[in-house]
């Protein structure tokens, strides 16, 4: 599949972001303001990665549909 984004790589990035989110949750109370800012940014990244994953899936579905159409026309 010629996806613009490697699904396996996307999954690794999502796992690393989740791990980072867990680490930030455990930050000390003295750093509360920074912790909140980092959590907000990580949430934005998570949403963006989820949207990217959905776009990749839609693209792969379109390519599969297109390939099926081309195959039927060749027969």
NUVEXSE-815637 format. One record per residue (C-alpha): x, y negated, z negated; chain. Coordinates in Angstrom, 2 decimals, padded with zeros to 5 digits, m for minus. Layout:
<atoms>
X,Y,Z,A
...
</atoms>
This chain:
<atoms>
000.00,000.00,000.00,A
001.35,m003.45,000.89,A
m000.05,m005.36,m002.07,A
001.55,m008.72,m002.75,A
001.91,m007.62,m006.39,A
003.19,m004.25,m007.53,A
000.43,m002.80,m009.78,A
002.98,m000.95,m011.93,A
004.97,m004.14,m012.45,A
001.79,m006.02,m013.31,A
000.97,m003.39,m015.94,A
004.47,m003.68,m017.47,A
004.13,m007.47,m017.66,A
000.71,m007.12,m019.31,A
002.17,m004.73,m021.89,A
005.04,m007.09,m022.65,A
002.67,m010.04,m023.05,A
000.51,m007.97,m025.43,A
003.60,m007.06,m027.44,A
004.62,m010.71,m027.59,A
001.11,m011.65,m028.73,A
001.36,m009.10,m031.54,A
004.76,m010.49,m032.58,A
003.40,m014.05,m032.64,A
000.47,m012.96,m034.81,A
003.00,m011.88,m037.43,A
004.86,m015.21,m037.51,A
005.18,m016.88,m040.87,A
002.60,m019.34,m042.15,A
005.11,m022.22,m042.12,A
005.08,m022.08,m038.34,A
001.30,m022.14,m038.06,A
001.07,m025.03,m035.58,A
003.70,m023.54,m033.28,A
002.10,m020.14,m033.68,A
m001.29,m021.47,m032.54,A
000.25,m023.16,m029.50,A
002.11,m020.01,m028.48,A
m001.02,m017.90,m028.98,A
m003.00,m020.26,m026.74,A
m000.40,m020.09,m024.00,A
m000.18,m016.31,m024.25,A
m003.95,m016.10,m023.96,A
m003.80,m018.18,m020.78,A
m001.14,m015.83,m019.40,A
m003.26,m012.81,m020.29,A
m006.27,m014.25,m018.46,A
m004.13,m015.09,m015.43,A
m002.69,m011.56,m015.33,A
m006.16,m010.04,m015.58,A
m007.34,m012.25,m012.71,A
m004.29,m011.24,m010.70,A
m005.02,m007.58,m011.34,A
m008.60,m008.06,m010.12,A
m007.38,m009.87,m006.97,A
m004.93,m007.05,m006.25,A
m007.71,m004.50,m006.64,A
m010.01,m006.46,m004.31,A
m007.22,m006.79,m001.76,A
m006.49,m003.06,m001.92,A
m010.20,m002.32,m001.46,A
m010.34,m004.59,001.59,A
m007.27,m002.92,003.08,A
m008.80,000.51,002.46,A
m012.06,m000.63,004.08,A
m010.15,m002.06,007.04,A
m008.12,001.12,007.47,A
m011.33,003.16,007.36,A
m012.87,000.94,010.04,A
m009.79,001.24,012.26,A
m009.73,005.03,011.81,A
m013.42,005.35,012.78,A
m012.88,003.18,015.86,A
m009.95,005.34,016.95,A
m012.14,008.46,016.92,A
</atoms>
